[in-house]
């Protein structure tokens, strides 16, 4: 049976088609291989940038010969390669700046630590302020008043009033003469003169105040006489009972002042 025209055409065209496909595959493979070679060259140029060693430094080979550092001309780079190269250079600059900042931070922290040490070492030698002196003296005086047997008949309110009255006189003396007593004189004044004055005030107020309201009014007046007021009758009674307590104390404080000036 003779082949038809269609079959004959297929027989003739098949080898040509196969040959054309083979040629296309060959050229595609050749193009792909060329692109891979190009990529390998790029990686060869930039691969050293991602490892910690610096390829731009000279080294010595196994035979003792000097090896030239790896390098390439920046003008030969593609636009993408130039961007990558610039970013890597920026990274190195930032790392250097960070190291410098860390060094500065360490230096500043060392200075702060030194100042803190100086402060803690010398703080105990800094003179007290007047308010600190008054607070410390008040606490010591109130503790001594409370510890004495004579204070058992007085409530906490009365002990506080007696303490405030004594501290008012002590502060008045310090501010009037612009001096601070040394610790030995201060301790002596607290344990004798201020304690005695406190009990004297407690007894005097008991005589002058007829009610708890009057006692509270007197307590406010003894602490801050400049800003407190009393009834006329109560004020007249206090003018009688307070001076026998106040005059001896102020006289003793003047004695401390005279002895201080004579030293």
Backbone as JSON, one array per atom type, in Angstrom:
{
  "sequence": "XXXXXXXXXXXXXXXXXXXXXXXXXXXXXXXXXXXXXXXXXXXXXXXXXXXXXXXXXXXXXXXXXXXXXXXXXXXXXXXXXXXXXXXXXXXXXXXXXXXXXXXXXXXXXXXXXXXXXXXXXXXXXXXXXXXXXXXXXXXXXXXXXXXXXXXXXXXXXXXXXXXXXXXXXXXXXXXXXXXXXXXXXXXXXXXXXXXXXXXXXXXXXXXXXXXXXXXXXXXXXXXXXXXXXXXXXXXXXXXXXXXXXXXXXXXXXXXXXXXXXXX",
  "N": [[0.84, -1.2, 0.0], [0.66, 2.08, -0.89], [2.1, 4.93, 0.69], [0.17, 7.77, 1.8], [-0.12, 11.25, 0.8], [-0.09, 12.87, 3.14], [1.08, 11.28, 5.12], [3.57, 11.0, 3.96], [4.5, 13.61, 4.14], [4.71, 13.93, 6.88], [6.71, 12.11, 7.48], [8.87, 13.27, 6.19], [9.03, 15.77, 7.52], [9.47, 15.22, 10.26], [12.24, 14.54, 10.93], [13.38, 17.06, 10.47], [12.09, 18.65, 12.39], [12.95, 17.49, 14.75], [15.66, 18.03, 14.58], [15.6, 20.81, 14.7], [14.6, 21.26, 17.33], [16.69, 20.15, 18.81], [18.75, 21.91, 18.2], [17.73, 24.24, 19.38], [17.66, 23.52, 22.07], [20.37, 23.22, 22.52], [21.39, 25.85, 22.14], [19.98, 27.15, 24.2], [20.98, 25.9, 26.48], [23.63, 26.61, 26.27], [23.42, 29.4, 26.67], [22.41, 29.44, 29.27], [24.55, 28.32, 30.66], [26.46, 30.27, 30.27], [25.32, 32.37, 31.69], [25.41, 31.33, 34.28], [28.16, 31.22, 34.64], [28.7, 33.94, 34.67], [27.32, 34.73, 37.0], [28.79, 33.26, 38.84], [31.2, 34.59, 38.7], [30.51, 37.07, 39.8], [29.86, 36.29, 42.41], [32.34, 35.36, 43.13], [33.72, 37.74, 43.28], [32.41, 39.16, 45.32], [31.94, 37.44, 47.4], [33.79, 37.22, 49.47], [33.11, 39.29, 51.17], [31.25, 38.57, 53.08], [32.38, 37.08, 55.06], [34.32, 36.97, 58.14], [37.09, 37.47, 57.82], [39.42, 39.74, 56.35], [39.84, 40.21, 52.98], [41.44, 42.01, 51.74], [43.88, 42.34, 52.84], [47.41, 41.8, 52.9], [48.97, 38.56, 52.59], [50.82, 35.57, 53.42], [51.88, 32.93, 51.43], [51.86, 29.26, 51.24], [54.41, 28.58, 50.38], [55.9, 30.64, 51.28], [55.85, 32.99, 49.85], [54.81, 36.36, 49.12], [51.43, 37.19, 48.93], [49.3, 38.95, 46.79], [46.75, 41.18, 47.86], [43.25, 40.48, 47.43], [41.41, 42.21, 44.99], [39.43, 44.53, 43.06], [38.52, 46.65, 40.36], [36.43, 49.35, 41.1], [35.08, 50.74, 39.19], [34.49, 48.9, 37.31], [32.33, 47.54, 38.17], [28.92, 46.42, 38.11], [25.78, 48.29, 38.22], [24.18, 47.12, 40.28], [26.11, 45.72, 41.7], [27.68, 47.83, 42.58], [25.91, 49.07, 44.38], [25.67, 47.07, 46.32], [28.33, 46.94, 47.15], [28.61, 49.53, 48.21], [26.77, 49.43, 50.34], [27.99, 47.53, 51.98], [30.31, 48.89, 52.67], [29.15, 50.98, 54.14], [28.18, 49.48, 56.26], [30.56, 48.67, 57.51], [31.48, 51.17, 58.36], [29.46, 51.89, 60.18], [29.82, 49.9, 62.09], [32.32, 50.62, 63.1], [31.7, 53.16, 64.17], [29.87, 52.39, 66.13], [31.51, 50.91, 67.83], [33.13, 52.98, 68.78], [31.25, 54.55, 70.13], [30.45, 52.74, 72.12], [32.81, 52.62, 73.55], [32.93, 55.26, 74.51], [30.62, 55.26, 76.13], [31.36, 53.4, 78.06], [33.48, 54.78, 79.26], [32.12, 57.01, 80.33], [30.42, 55.68, 82.14], [32.27, 54.69, 83.93], [33.14, 57.09, 85.04], [30.77, 57.94, 86.27], [30.45, 55.9, 88.18], [32.71, 56.42, 89.72], [32.06, 58.96, 90.76], [29.76, 58.31, 92.25], [30.9, 56.66, 94.16], [32.58, 58.5, 95.41], [30.65, 60.22, 96.46], [29.23, 58.54, 98.26], [31.29, 57.95, 100.0], [32.04, 60.39, 101.11], [29.74, 61.56, 102.01], [28.97, 61.32, 104.66], [30.46, 63.18, 105.95], [29.49, 65.62, 105.29], [28.14, 68.67, 106.41], [25.15, 68.91, 108.4], [21.96, 70.18, 107.34], [19.93, 72.88, 108.63], [17.27, 72.05, 109.02], [17.6, 69.28, 109.03], [19.18, 69.01, 111.31], [17.36, 69.93, 113.26], [15.33, 67.98, 113.06], [16.68, 65.64, 113.8], [17.46, 66.31, 116.41], [14.97, 66.67, 117.6], [13.88, 64.05, 117.51], [15.67, 62.69, 119.19], [15.29, 64.07, 121.59], [12.54, 63.6, 122.13], [12.61, 60.84, 122.46], [14.2, 60.61, 124.77], [12.61, 61.99, 126.63], [10.35, 60.32, 126.72], [11.43, 57.99, 127.78], [11.92, 58.48, 130.47], [10.95, 58.07, 133.94], [9.3, 60.07, 134.94], [7.69, 60.73, 132.85], [5.6, 59.02, 132.59], [3.03, 59.69, 133.42], [2.14, 61.34, 131.46], [0.45, 61.64, 128.34], [0.9, 60.55, 124.86], [0.27, 62.73, 123.31], [0.8, 64.89, 125.06], [3.55, 64.52, 125.49], [4.49, 65.01, 122.91], [3.77, 67.73, 122.67], [5.36, 68.89, 124.67], [7.87, 68.3, 123.65], [7.83, 69.75, 121.2], [7.7, 72.36, 122.18], [10.2, 72.62, 123.46], [11.93, 72.24, 121.28], [11.29, 74.43, 119.73], [12.4, 76.55, 121.2], [15.08, 75.8, 121.08], [15.62, 75.93, 118.32], [15.14, 78.64, 117.91], [17.29, 79.74, 119.31], [19.49, 78.75, 117.82], [19.06, 79.9, 115.25], [19.06, 82.63, 115.88], [21.67, 83.14, 116.68], [23.15, 82.09, 114.66], [24.67, 79.67, 114.57], [25.87, 76.29, 114.94], [25.72, 73.84, 117.36], [28.37, 71.8, 118.6], [28.53, 68.2, 118.72], [28.87, 67.17, 121.33], [28.13, 69.33, 123.07], [25.53, 69.62, 122.17], [24.33, 67.16, 122.85], [24.54, 67.31, 125.63], [22.89, 69.52, 126.12], [20.41, 68.53, 125.25], [19.91, 66.32, 126.99], [19.76, 67.51, 129.49], [19.01, 70.45, 129.76], [16.96, 70.84, 127.73], [15.28, 68.64, 128.2], [14.5, 69.14, 130.89], [13.18, 71.58, 130.48], [11.07, 70.72, 128.86], [9.52, 69.09, 130.64], [8.86, 71.04, 132.49], [7.25, 72.72, 130.96], [5.15, 70.95, 130.44], [4.02, 70.64, 133.01], [3.26, 73.31, 133.46], [1.33, 73.83, 131.48], [-0.63, 72.08, 132.24], [-1.6, 73.44, 134.46], [-2.57, 75.82, 133.31], [-4.36, 75.19, 131.18], [-7.69, 74.39, 131.06], [-9.36, 72.67, 129.74], [-9.49, 69.99, 127.25], [-9.59, 71.08, 124.72], [-8.45, 73.61, 125.12], [-5.91, 72.76, 125.82], [-5.01, 71.66, 123.38], [-4.99, 73.98, 121.85], [-2.98, 75.41, 123.15], [-0.84, 73.72, 122.6], [-0.53, 74.05, 119.82], [0.16, 76.73, 119.82], [2.58, 76.74, 121.27], [4.22, 75.39, 119.5], [4.14, 76.92, 117.13], [4.13, 79.94, 117.72], [3.95, 82.36, 116.32], [1.98, 82.13, 114.41], [-0.29, 81.31, 115.67], [-3.13, 81.79, 117.78], [-4.53, 82.68, 120.98], [-7.14, 82.56, 123.44], [-7.94, 85.48, 125.38], [-7.99, 85.12, 128.18], [-6.71, 82.63, 128.49], [-4.21, 83.23, 127.39], [-3.3, 85.1, 129.25], [-3.02, 83.46, 131.49], [-0.98, 81.73, 130.6], [1.07, 83.58, 130.33], [1.82, 83.81, 132.9], [2.63, 81.25, 133.83], [4.5, 80.25, 131.97], [6.96, 81.87, 131.76], [8.63, 81.16, 134.11], [9.65, 78.75, 133.25], [10.83, 79.29, 130.77], [12.7, 81.42, 131.07], [14.97, 80.45, 132.68], [15.94, 78.51, 130.83], [16.66, 80.01, 128.51], [18.62, 81.58, 129.62], [20.53, 79.65, 130.19], [21.14, 78.82, 127.62], [22.36, 81.13, 126.65], [24.63, 80.99, 128.15], [25.92, 78.82, 126.98], [26.49, 80.02, 124.54], [28.26, 82.08, 125.3], [30.42, 80.58, 126.26], [31.17, 79.32, 123.93], [32.04, 81.45, 122.34], [34.24, 82.2, 123.81], [36.02, 80.14, 123.37]],
  "CA": [[0.0, 0.0, 0.0], [1.5, 3.28, -1.0], [1.77, 5.97, 1.7], [-0.5, 8.95, 1.3], [0.68, 12.5, 0.82], [0.05, 13.35, 4.52], [2.09, 10.45, 5.78], [4.87, 11.33, 3.38], [4.92, 14.92, 4.68], [5.13, 13.72, 8.28], [8.0, 11.4, 7.47], [9.91, 14.22, 5.79], [9.14, 16.89, 8.49], [9.88, 14.77, 11.6], [13.68, 14.75, 11.2], [13.67, 18.49, 10.54], [11.6, 19.15, 13.69], [13.86, 16.99, 15.79], [16.91, 18.78, 14.46], [15.35, 22.18, 15.2], [14.54, 21.19, 18.8], [18.04, 19.91, 19.32], [19.51, 23.16, 18.11], [17.2, 25.19, 20.4], [18.14, 23.08, 23.4], [21.81, 23.5, 22.59], [21.62, 27.28, 22.36], [19.47, 27.5, 25.54], [21.94, 25.38, 27.46], [24.84, 27.43, 26.18], [23.09, 30.68, 27.3], [22.3, 29.21, 30.72], [25.88, 28.1, 31.2], [27.14, 31.57, 30.28], [24.77, 33.16, 32.81], [25.96, 30.76, 35.52], [29.55, 31.67, 34.75], [28.68, 35.35, 35.06], [26.96, 34.77, 38.42], [29.92, 32.74, 39.62], [32.22, 35.65, 38.75], [30.03, 38.06, 40.78], [30.03, 35.71, 43.74], [33.78, 35.31, 43.39], [34.18, 39.08, 43.64], [31.78, 39.69, 46.53], [31.75, 36.42, 48.43], [34.67, 37.44, 50.63], [32.59, 40.35, 52.02], [30.36, 38.05, 54.11], [33.16, 36.33, 56.05], [34.99, 37.93, 59.01], [38.45, 37.81, 57.41], [39.53, 40.81, 55.37], [40.62, 39.72, 51.84], [42.27, 43.07, 51.17], [45.18, 42.39, 53.52], [48.42, 40.92, 52.33], [49.19, 37.32, 53.32], [51.98, 34.79, 52.97], [51.46, 31.61, 50.97], [52.5, 28.09, 51.84], [55.82, 28.55, 50.0], [56.57, 31.81, 51.83], [55.78, 34.14, 48.96], [53.77, 37.33, 49.44], [50.27, 37.12, 48.05], [48.66, 40.25, 46.61], [45.37, 41.15, 48.35], [42.2, 40.43, 46.41], [40.82, 43.53, 44.72], [38.92, 44.73, 41.71], [38.25, 48.07, 40.11], [35.03, 49.65, 41.37], [34.41, 51.25, 38.0], [34.09, 47.77, 36.48], [31.17, 46.9, 38.77], [27.59, 46.75, 37.59], [25.04, 49.13, 39.18], [23.78, 46.33, 41.45], [27.33, 45.43, 42.45], [28.08, 49.06, 43.26], [25.02, 49.25, 45.53], [26.08, 46.1, 47.34], [29.63, 47.37, 47.67], [28.39, 50.71, 49.05], [26.13, 49.0, 51.59], [28.99, 46.86, 52.82], [31.18, 49.93, 53.23], [28.37, 51.64, 55.2], [28.14, 48.57, 57.41], [31.85, 48.76, 58.21], [31.53, 52.47, 59.03], [28.57, 51.83, 61.34], [30.45, 49.07, 63.11], [33.37, 51.42, 63.73], [31.06, 54.19, 64.99], [29.29, 51.72, 67.3], [32.61, 50.59, 68.74], [33.55, 54.23, 69.41], [30.2, 54.92, 71.08], [30.54, 51.83, 73.25], [33.96, 53.04, 74.33], [32.53, 56.47, 75.23], [29.67, 54.88, 77.17], [32.13, 52.75, 79.13], [34.22, 55.83, 79.97], [31.15, 57.78, 81.13], [29.95, 54.85, 83.24], [33.34, 54.66, 84.92], [33.11, 58.38, 85.74], [29.59, 57.92, 87.15], [30.76, 55.02, 89.3], [33.66, 57.11, 90.58], [31.34, 60.01, 91.48], [28.91, 57.67, 93.24], [31.78, 56.22, 95.25], [33.0, 59.7, 96.14], [29.5, 60.72, 97.21], [28.95, 57.65, 99.39], [32.4, 57.98, 100.94], [32.16, 61.69, 101.77], [28.44, 62.1, 102.42], [28.86, 61.35, 106.11], [31.2, 64.33, 106.46], [28.82, 66.85, 104.89], [27.38, 69.21, 107.53], [23.7, 68.82, 108.31], [21.2, 71.41, 107.2], [19.23, 73.23, 109.87], [16.11, 71.19, 109.17], [18.08, 67.95, 109.43], [19.6, 69.13, 112.71], [16.17, 70.02, 114.1], [14.64, 66.7, 113.05], [17.46, 64.68, 114.6], [17.38, 66.72, 117.82], [13.61, 66.4, 118.09], [13.73, 62.61, 117.74], [16.44, 62.31, 120.38], [14.65, 64.66, 122.76], [11.29, 62.89, 122.41], [12.97, 59.52, 122.97], [14.65, 60.75, 126.15], [11.46, 62.33, 127.47], [9.48, 59.14, 126.87], [12.1, 56.94, 128.56], [12.05, 58.85, 131.88], [9.78, 57.7, 134.76], [8.4, 61.22, 135.13], [6.82, 60.9, 131.67], [4.56, 58.0, 132.58], [1.7, 60.27, 133.62], [1.8, 62.15, 130.29], [0.09, 60.9, 127.13], [1.75, 60.84, 123.71], [-0.02, 64.11, 122.91], [1.51, 65.81, 125.94], [4.99, 64.38, 125.22], [4.74, 65.73, 121.67], [3.68, 69.16, 122.95], [6.56, 69.25, 125.44], [9.01, 68.24, 122.72], [7.74, 70.88, 120.27], [8.02, 73.59, 122.91], [11.65, 72.66, 123.67], [12.59, 72.39, 119.98], [11.09, 75.81, 119.3], [13.41, 77.37, 121.89], [16.4, 75.41, 120.56], [15.75, 76.5, 116.96], [15.24, 80.09, 118.07], [18.67, 80.02, 119.73], [20.39, 78.45, 116.69], [18.86, 80.88, 114.19], [19.42, 83.97, 116.36], [23.12, 83.26, 116.81], [23.76, 81.57, 113.44], [25.7, 78.68, 114.87], [25.44, 74.93, 115.21], [26.5, 73.3, 118.46], [29.03, 70.52, 118.35], [27.7, 67.09, 119.18], [28.95, 67.02, 122.78], [27.29, 70.36, 123.66], [24.14, 69.35, 121.8], [23.86, 66.05, 123.67], [24.38, 67.81, 126.99], [21.72, 70.39, 126.15], [19.21, 67.71, 125.13], [19.68, 65.47, 128.16], [19.53, 68.29, 130.71], [18.23, 71.68, 129.64], [15.72, 70.69, 126.95], [14.41, 67.71, 128.92], [13.91, 69.86, 132.03], [12.23, 72.57, 129.97], [9.88, 70.0, 128.41], [8.69, 68.73, 131.79], [8.35, 72.29, 133.08], [6.14, 73.15, 130.11], [4.04, 70.02, 130.67], [3.38, 71.01, 134.28], [2.67, 74.64, 133.33], [0.12, 73.75, 130.67], [-1.64, 71.43, 133.07], [-2.18, 74.47, 135.32], [-3.24, 76.88, 132.55], [-5.43, 74.69, 130.31], [-8.77, 73.78, 131.83], [-10.04, 71.66, 128.92], [-8.65, 69.39, 126.21], [-9.52, 72.03, 123.61], [-7.45, 74.62, 125.47], [-4.6, 72.11, 125.75], [-4.63, 71.58, 121.96], [-4.67, 75.35, 121.42], [-1.67, 75.74, 123.71], [0.16, 72.92, 121.87], [-0.28, 74.74, 118.54], [0.84, 78.01, 120.12], [3.96, 76.46, 121.67], [4.97, 74.96, 118.31], [4.22, 78.04, 116.19], [3.45, 81.08, 118.37], [3.75, 83.47, 115.39], [0.79, 81.92, 113.57], [-1.38, 80.78, 116.49], [-3.71, 82.76, 118.72], [-5.19, 82.11, 122.16], [-8.1, 83.46, 124.09], [-7.29, 86.44, 126.26], [-7.83, 84.54, 129.52], [-5.68, 81.58, 128.42], [-2.94, 83.89, 127.16], [-2.88, 85.69, 130.52], [-2.56, 82.38, 132.36], [0.32, 81.27, 130.11], [2.07, 84.61, 130.62], [2.24, 83.64, 134.28], [3.26, 79.95, 134.09], [5.57, 79.92, 131.02], [8.26, 82.49, 132.03], [9.51, 80.41, 135.02], [10.3, 77.67, 132.48], [11.56, 79.83, 129.62], [13.82, 82.29, 131.46], [16.18, 79.65, 132.99], [16.47, 77.86, 129.61], [17.34, 80.99, 127.67], [19.84, 81.98, 130.32], [21.51, 78.57, 130.0], [21.58, 78.86, 126.22], [23.31, 82.24, 126.56], [25.89, 80.51, 128.74], [26.57, 78.03, 125.93], [27.0, 80.95, 123.54], [29.44, 82.75, 125.85], [31.54, 79.62, 126.3], [31.56, 79.07, 122.54], [32.81, 82.6, 121.88], [35.5, 82.24, 124.53], [36.92, 79.06, 122.97]],
  "C": [[0.87, 1.24, 0.0], [1.1, 4.29, 0.07], [1.13, 7.16, 1.04], [0.4, 10.18, 1.37], [0.91, 13.0, 2.23], [1.12, 12.58, 5.26], [3.47, 10.79, 5.27], [5.39, 12.66, 3.92], [5.41, 14.77, 6.11], [6.5, 13.07, 8.32], [9.13, 12.36, 7.13], [10.14, 15.28, 6.86], [9.67, 16.45, 9.84], [11.36, 14.96, 11.85], [14.03, 16.22, 11.32], [13.26, 19.08, 11.88], [12.52, 18.72, 14.81], [15.16, 17.76, 15.77], [16.76, 20.19, 14.99], [15.3, 22.21, 16.72], [15.9, 20.97, 19.41], [18.87, 21.17, 19.3], [19.05, 24.16, 19.16], [17.7, 24.82, 21.79], [19.61, 23.4, 23.55], [22.07, 24.96, 22.89], [21.11, 27.74, 23.73], [20.46, 27.07, 26.62], [23.21, 26.22, 27.46], [24.61, 28.78, 26.84], [23.02, 30.54, 28.81], [23.66, 29.03, 31.35], [26.65, 29.42, 31.27], [26.63, 32.43, 31.44], [25.29, 32.65, 34.15], [27.41, 31.18, 35.72], [29.62, 33.12, 35.2], [28.34, 35.49, 36.55], [28.1, 34.29, 39.31], [31.0, 33.79, 39.75], [31.82, 36.72, 39.78], [30.23, 37.55, 42.2], [31.5, 35.63, 44.12], [34.31, 36.66, 43.85], [33.66, 39.51, 45.01], [31.67, 38.67, 47.66], [32.59, 36.66, 49.67], [34.1, 38.47, 51.6], [31.76, 39.8, 53.18], [31.08, 37.19, 55.14], [33.95, 37.32, 56.87], [36.38, 38.32, 58.58], [38.44, 38.88, 56.34], [40.4, 40.35, 54.2], [41.53, 40.77, 51.26], [43.62, 43.18, 51.86], [46.14, 41.42, 52.85], [48.6, 39.69, 53.2], [50.4, 36.6, 52.73], [51.5, 33.4, 52.6], [52.23, 30.5, 51.63], [53.99, 28.02, 51.52], [56.58, 29.77, 50.49], [56.55, 33.02, 50.95], [54.61, 35.04, 49.35], [52.66, 37.23, 48.41], [49.6, 38.49, 48.0], [47.23, 40.18, 47.11], [44.37, 41.18, 47.21], [41.59, 41.82, 46.22], [40.26, 43.54, 43.32], [38.54, 46.19, 41.58], [36.76, 48.33, 40.29], [34.32, 50.14, 40.11], [33.98, 50.12, 37.08], [32.82, 47.09, 37.01], [29.89, 47.32, 38.05], [26.88, 47.64, 38.61], [24.63, 48.37, 40.44], [24.99, 46.04, 42.33], [27.81, 46.68, 43.21], [27.22, 49.34, 44.48], [25.41, 48.33, 46.67], [27.38, 46.52, 47.99], [29.47, 48.58, 48.59], [27.74, 50.35, 50.39], [27.11, 48.31, 52.53], [29.96, 47.87, 53.44], [30.45, 50.69, 54.34], [28.31, 50.78, 56.45], [29.43, 48.65, 58.21], [31.95, 50.07, 58.98], [30.66, 52.48, 60.29], [29.15, 50.99, 62.46], [31.55, 49.84, 63.84], [32.78, 52.49, 64.64], [30.46, 53.58, 66.25], [30.36, 51.38, 68.32], [33.09, 51.83, 69.48], [32.53, 54.68, 70.46], [30.23, 54.02, 72.31], [31.71, 52.19, 74.16], [33.65, 54.3, 75.14], [31.57, 56.16, 76.37], [30.4, 54.24, 78.35], [32.9, 53.78, 79.95], [33.29, 56.64, 80.86], [30.65, 56.98, 82.32], [31.0, 54.76, 84.34], [33.38, 55.95, 85.72], [31.94, 58.46, 86.7], [29.86, 57.07, 88.38], [31.72, 55.69, 90.28], [32.98, 58.21, 91.4], [30.42, 59.43, 92.54], [29.72, 57.2, 94.43], [32.24, 57.4, 96.09], [31.87, 60.23, 97.02], [29.24, 59.87, 98.44], [30.05, 57.7, 100.44], [32.41, 59.27, 101.76], [30.85, 62.25, 102.29], [28.32, 62.24, 103.93], [29.58, 62.55, 106.71], [30.57, 65.67, 106.07], [28.01, 67.39, 106.07], [25.88, 69.1, 107.31], [23.09, 70.18, 108.01], [20.48, 71.68, 108.51], [18.02, 72.33, 110.09], [16.5, 69.78, 109.59], [18.51, 67.94, 110.89], [18.39, 69.16, 113.63], [15.45, 68.68, 114.18], [15.37, 65.68, 113.91], [17.37, 65.01, 116.08], [16.0, 66.43, 118.4], [13.41, 64.93, 118.39], [14.47, 62.17, 119.0], [15.78, 62.84, 121.65], [13.37, 63.9, 123.12], [11.58, 61.49, 122.96], [13.41, 59.59, 124.43], [13.49, 61.1, 127.09], [10.59, 61.1, 127.74], [10.1, 58.1, 127.79], [12.17, 57.24, 130.06], [10.8, 58.47, 132.67], [8.8, 58.85, 134.94], [7.41, 61.38, 134.0], [5.65, 59.92, 131.67], [3.16, 58.59, 132.72], [1.24, 61.13, 132.44], [1.45, 61.24, 129.1], [1.05, 61.26, 126.0], [1.51, 62.26, 123.21], [0.77, 65.1, 123.75], [3.02, 65.73, 125.71], [5.35, 65.13, 123.93], [4.71, 67.23, 121.87], [4.92, 69.64, 123.7], [7.79, 69.27, 124.55], [9.0, 69.43, 121.78], [8.12, 72.19, 120.95], [9.53, 73.73, 123.1], [12.39, 72.89, 122.36], [12.42, 73.8, 119.45], [12.15, 76.72, 119.92], [14.81, 77.07, 121.36], [16.62, 76.01, 119.17], [15.89, 78.01, 117.03], [16.67, 80.49, 118.44], [19.64, 79.83, 118.57], [20.27, 79.53, 115.62], [19.29, 82.28, 114.63], [20.93, 84.17, 116.37], [23.89, 82.68, 115.62], [24.92, 80.63, 113.73], [25.05, 77.33, 115.09], [26.33, 74.39, 116.32], [27.2, 72.02, 118.03], [28.25, 69.43, 119.07], [27.73, 66.94, 120.7], [28.07, 68.05, 123.49], [25.81, 70.1, 123.37], [23.57, 68.23, 122.66], [23.64, 66.48, 125.12], [23.13, 68.67, 127.12], [20.43, 69.57, 126.09], [18.9, 66.99, 126.44], [19.4, 66.24, 129.44], [18.57, 69.44, 130.47], [16.92, 71.49, 128.89], [14.75, 69.7, 127.6], [13.73, 68.4, 130.1], [12.88, 70.88, 131.57], [10.93, 71.89, 129.52], [8.97, 69.63, 129.56], [8.1, 69.97, 132.45], [7.15, 72.79, 132.28], [4.92, 72.25, 130.32], [3.28, 70.36, 131.93], [2.66, 72.35, 134.17], [1.37, 74.6, 132.55], [-1.0, 73.06, 131.44], [-2.36, 72.45, 133.97], [-3.02, 75.48, 134.53], [-4.43, 76.38, 131.75], [-6.47, 73.95, 131.13], [-9.51, 72.69, 131.06], [-9.06, 71.09, 127.89], [-8.53, 70.32, 125.0], [-8.48, 73.11, 123.88], [-6.04, 74.02, 125.41], [-4.12, 72.0, 124.31], [-4.27, 72.97, 121.42], [-3.29, 75.76, 121.91], [-0.57, 74.98, 122.96], [0.49, 73.58, 120.54], [0.49, 76.03, 118.77], [2.29, 77.8, 120.5], [4.82, 76.06, 120.47], [5.19, 76.12, 117.35], [3.5, 79.26, 116.78], [3.17, 82.24, 117.42], [2.45, 83.34, 114.61], [-0.4, 81.38, 114.36], [-1.87, 81.86, 117.45], [-4.44, 82.03, 119.84], [-6.23, 83.09, 122.67], [-7.36, 84.35, 125.09], [-7.01, 85.84, 127.64], [-6.72, 83.49, 129.51], [-4.3, 82.19, 128.22], [-2.42, 84.51, 128.46], [-2.37, 84.62, 131.48], [-1.17, 81.88, 131.93], [1.42, 82.29, 130.38], [2.57, 84.5, 132.06], [3.06, 82.36, 134.46], [4.43, 79.63, 133.15], [6.9, 80.58, 131.37], [9.14, 81.74, 133.02], [10.21, 79.23, 134.35], [11.26, 78.25, 131.44], [12.8, 80.62, 130.04], [15.07, 81.49, 131.83], [16.79, 78.99, 131.75], [17.23, 78.85, 128.75], [18.61, 81.49, 128.32], [20.93, 80.91, 130.13], [22.02, 78.55, 128.57], [22.57, 80.0, 126.0], [24.66, 81.84, 127.14], [26.66, 79.67, 127.71], [27.19, 78.95, 124.88], [28.26, 81.64, 124.03], [30.64, 81.83, 125.87], [32.04, 79.31, 124.9], [32.41, 80.21, 122.02], [34.18, 82.64, 122.56], [36.48, 81.16, 124.14], [37.89, 79.52, 121.89]]
}
